[in-house]
């Protein structure tokens, strides 16, 4: 099974810029999207119902914000929206699909800004989401299954996960408390950062570059898009790559797909 995840920064715009060509060429069995920013009826048919794909879209209730989706070659055995937190029930930030013995989730964790209500929202989401991850790992493993949570986690965990880490120590996405929370996901919750496990000493590989300045050309990026898996599935990860565009002009999002092949 090959799984890709990417924040499309608006699916309608990405479809115009090149996402559909990428989707037509990918060898992935599952593609997780974040920041869809549209209801299915607003999407072009080629994005809403591409041939050969089963599509689950979960829009956010706030128009033009958030939204997650999962495209799969196989028809899902089950679909679950949300993670039980009432505040985020209609936020369009989490969906799970069951595909055989693996549950694949698409996550869009809120972005924040220090000293604002957005950061407070992010912290409330994190507080509610960690206990869910602990419970879901127990449930899926008790059933002999695996879970991988793919998506934009909006946190760079280690210094190796962003180019300019010194200048961002007080920025949302690299705050000590956010990094400590992600350490709890990989520690007490027992999940594995699949890409980092396969590339333990590499800077990056980065998956997001600001559209401002020459961040992409200088590879001044952040690694905030993850595939976070239960240990059994993580142990079967054979390879991982970031599908970085060949040039700034060839980009169809400010993020690049993160793709993992599982044996």
C-alpha positions as CSV (number, residue, x, y, z in Angstrom):
1,X,0.0,0.0,0.0
2,X,1.2,3.5,-0.9
3,X,-0.2,6.5,0.9
4,X,0.2,10.2,0.0
5,X,-0.9,13.2,2.1
6,X,-0.9,16.8,1.1
7,X,-2.4,20.1,2.1
8,X,-3.8,21.4,-1.1
9,X,-4.3,25.0,0.1
10,X,-7.8,25.1,-1.6
11,X,-8.7,22.2,-3.8
12,X,-10.4,24.2,-6.5
13,X,-7.3,26.3,-7.0
14,X,-5.0,23.3,-6.8
15,X,-7.1,21.5,-9.4
16,X,-6.6,24.4,-11.8
17,X,-2.8,24.6,-11.1
18,X,-1.9,20.9,-11.5
19,X,-3.3,18.7,-8.8
20,X,-5.4,16.7,-11.2
21,X,-2.4,15.9,-13.4
22,X,-0.5,14.8,-10.3
23,X,-3.5,12.6,-9.2
24,X,-3.7,11.0,-12.6
25,X,-0.1,10.1,-12.5
26,X,0.3,9.0,-8.9
27,X,0.8,5.3,-8.0
28,X,-0.7,5.9,-4.5
29,X,-3.5,3.7,-3.3
30,X,-4.7,6.3,-0.9
31,X,-4.4,10.1,-1.0
32,X,-5.3,12.3,2.0
33,X,-6.0,16.0,1.5
34,X,-6.2,18.9,3.9
35,X,-7.5,22.4,3.6
36,X,-10.0,21.5,0.8
37,X,-12.0,24.7,1.5
38,X,-15.0,23.6,-0.5
39,X,-18.1,21.4,-0.3
40,X,-18.3,18.6,-2.9
41,X,-20.8,20.5,-5.1
42,X,-18.3,23.3,-5.5
43,X,-15.6,21.1,-6.9
44,X,-15.0,20.4,-10.6
45,X,-16.1,16.9,-11.5
46,X,-12.6,15.7,-12.1
47,X,-11.8,16.5,-8.5
48,X,-15.1,15.4,-6.9
49,X,-15.4,12.1,-8.7
50,X,-12.2,11.2,-10.6
51,X,-12.3,7.9,-12.4
52,X,-10.9,5.0,-10.4
53,X,-11.2,6.7,-7.1
54,X,-13.6,6.6,-4.2
55,X,-13.8,10.1,-2.6
56,X,-14.8,11.1,0.9
57,X,-14.9,14.9,1.5
58,X,-15.6,16.4,4.9
59,X,-16.0,20.2,4.6
60,X,-15.7,22.6,7.4
61,X,-18.9,24.3,8.6
62,X,-17.2,27.7,8.2
63,X,-17.2,28.6,4.5
64,X,-13.8,28.7,2.9
65,X,-12.0,27.2,5.8
66,X,-10.4,23.8,6.6
67,X,-11.9,20.6,5.1
68,X,-10.3,17.2,4.7
69,X,-10.7,14.4,2.2
70,X,-9.6,10.9,1.5
71,X,-9.3,9.4,-2.1
72,X,-8.9,5.7,-2.2
73,X,-8.7,3.1,-5.0
74,X,-10.8,0.7,-2.9
75,X,-14.2,1.4,-1.6
76,X,-13.9,2.1,2.2
77,X,-15.3,-0.5,4.6
78,X,-16.3,2.3,6.9
79,X,-16.0,6.1,7.4
80,X,-15.9,8.1,10.7
81,X,-16.0,11.9,10.9
82,X,-14.5,13.8,13.8
83,X,-12.9,12.5,17.0
84,X,-15.6,13.1,19.6
85,X,-14.8,16.6,20.6
86,X,-18.0,18.7,20.4
87,X,-16.2,22.0,19.7
88,X,-14.6,20.5,16.6
89,X,-17.4,18.3,15.4
90,X,-18.2,20.4,12.3
91,X,-14.7,21.9,11.8
92,X,-13.7,19.7,8.8
93,X,-10.4,18.7,10.4
94,X,-10.5,14.9,10.9
95,X,-11.9,11.9,9.0
96,X,-11.0,8.1,9.1
97,X,-11.7,5.5,6.5
98,X,-11.3,1.7,7.0
99,X,-9.5,0.0,4.1
100,X,-9.0,-3.7,4.9
101,X,-6.8,-4.1,8.0
102,X,-5.7,-0.4,8.0
103,X,-7.5,2.7,9.0
104,X,-6.3,5.8,7.2
105,X,-7.1,9.2,8.7
106,X,-6.7,12.7,7.2
107,X,-6.0,15.4,9.8
108,X,-5.8,19.2,9.5
109,X,-4.6,20.4,12.9
110,X,-5.3,24.1,13.4
111,X,-2.6,26.6,12.7
112,X,-2.0,29.2,15.3
113,X,-0.6,32.6,16.0
114,X,1.0,33.4,19.3
115,X,-1.1,35.6,21.6
116,X,-4.3,35.2,19.6
117,X,-7.5,33.2,19.8
118,X,-6.2,31.0,16.9
119,X,-3.5,29.7,19.2
120,X,-5.9,29.1,22.0
121,X,-8.1,27.1,19.5
122,X,-5.0,25.1,18.5
123,X,-4.2,24.3,22.1
124,X,-7.8,23.1,22.8
125,X,-7.7,20.9,19.8
126,X,-4.4,19.3,20.9
127,X,-5.7,18.8,24.4
128,X,-8.7,16.9,23.1
129,X,-7.0,15.0,20.3
130,X,-4.2,13.3,22.3
131,X,-6.6,11.2,24.5
132,X,-8.4,10.2,21.3
133,X,-5.2,9.0,19.8
134,X,-4.4,6.9,22.9
135,X,-7.9,5.4,22.8
136,X,-7.9,4.7,19.1
137,X,-4.5,2.9,19.1
138,X,-5.9,0.6,21.8
139,X,-9.0,0.0,19.9
140,X,-7.4,-0.7,16.5
141,X,-4.7,-2.9,17.9
142,X,-7.2,-4.9,20.0
143,X,-9.0,-5.6,16.7
144,X,-5.8,-6.7,14.9
145,X,-5.7,-3.5,12.8
146,X,-3.4,-0.6,12.2
147,X,-4.0,3.2,12.1
148,X,-2.1,5.9,10.2
149,X,-2.9,9.6,10.8
150,X,-1.8,11.5,7.7
151,X,-1.9,15.2,7.4
152,X,-0.9,18.7,8.2
153,X,0.0,18.7,11.9
154,X,1.2,22.3,11.9
155,X,4.1,21.5,14.2
156,X,7.7,21.0,13.4
157,X,8.9,18.5,16.0
158,X,12.7,18.8,16.0
159,X,15.3,21.3,14.9
160,X,15.9,19.2,11.8
161,X,12.3,19.8,10.8
162,X,12.7,23.4,9.7
163,X,15.5,25.4,8.1
164,X,15.4,28.5,10.3
165,X,14.7,26.9,13.7
166,X,16.6,29.5,15.6
167,X,14.5,32.3,14.3
168,X,11.2,30.5,15.0
169,X,11.6,29.4,18.6
170,X,8.8,31.8,19.6
171,X,6.6,31.1,16.5
172,X,3.5,29.0,16.5
173,X,4.4,25.7,15.0
174,X,7.7,25.5,16.8
175,X,6.8,26.5,20.4
176,X,8.3,24.4,23.1
177,X,4.9,23.3,24.4
178,X,3.8,22.3,20.9
179,X,6.9,20.2,20.3
180,X,6.5,18.6,23.8
181,X,2.9,17.7,22.9
182,X,4.1,16.0,19.7
183,X,6.7,14.2,21.8
184,X,3.8,12.8,23.8
185,X,2.1,11.5,20.6
186,X,5.3,9.6,19.9
187,X,6.0,8.7,23.5
188,X,3.0,8.0,25.8
189,X,0.6,7.4,22.9
190,X,3.1,5.2,21.2
191,X,2.8,6.3,17.6
192,X,5.7,6.5,15.1
193,X,6.7,9.4,12.9
194,X,7.2,7.2,9.8
195,X,9.2,9.6,7.7
196,X,11.6,10.5,10.5
197,X,12.0,6.8,11.4
198,X,13.1,6.1,7.8
199,X,15.3,9.3,7.6
200,X,16.5,9.7,11.2
201,X,19.4,12.2,10.6
202,X,18.3,14.1,7.6
203,X,17.4,17.8,7.7
204,X,13.8,17.8,6.6
205,X,12.7,16.5,4.2
206,X,10.6,19.7,4.2
207,X,7.0,19.7,3.0
208,X,5.9,23.3,3.3
209,X,7.5,26.5,2.0
210,X,6.0,30.0,2.4
211,X,4.9,31.7,-0.8
212,X,6.6,34.8,0.5
213,X,10.2,35.6,-0.7
214,X,12.4,32.9,-2.1
215,X,11.6,30.3,0.6
216,X,11.0,27.5,-2.0
217,X,14.1,28.3,-4.1
218,X,16.3,28.4,-1.0
219,X,14.6,25.3,0.5
220,X,13.8,27.3,3.6
221,X,11.0,25.0,4.5
222,X,9.2,23.3,7.4
223,X,8.4,19.6,7.9
224,X,4.9,19.8,9.3
225,X,3.1,17.1,7.2
226,X,3.4,13.7,8.7
227,X,2.3,10.1,8.5
228,X,1.9,9.0,12.1
229,X,1.3,5.3,12.4
230,X,0.8,2.6,15.0
231,X,4.0,0.6,15.5
232,X,2.9,-2.4,13.5
233,X,2.3,-0.5,10.3
234,X,5.3,1.8,10.8
235,X,7.5,-1.3,10.9
236,X,6.3,-2.1,7.4
237,X,7.2,1.3,6.0
238,X,9.7,0.5,3.2
239,X,10.3,4.0,1.7
240,X,9.2,7.6,2.1
241,X,9.6,10.7,-0.1
242,X,8.5,14.3,-0.4
243,X,7.3,15.0,-3.9
244,X,8.8,18.5,-4.2
245,X,7.9,20.4,-7.4
246,X,10.7,20.8,-9.9
247,X,10.4,24.6,-9.8
248,X,8.5,27.4,-8.0
249,X,6.3,27.8,-11.0
250,X,5.3,24.1,-11.1
251,X,3.8,24.2,-7.6
252,X,0.1,23.7,-7.2
253,X,0.2,24.2,-3.4
254,X,2.5,25.7,-0.8
255,X,2.8,22.1,0.5
256,X,4.2,19.0,-1.3
257,X,2.9,15.5,-1.1
258,X,4.4,13.2,1.5
259,X,4.3,9.6,0.2
260,X,5.1,6.4,2.0
261,X,5.2,2.9,0.6
262,X,4.2,0.1,3.1
263,X,5.1,-3.5,2.4
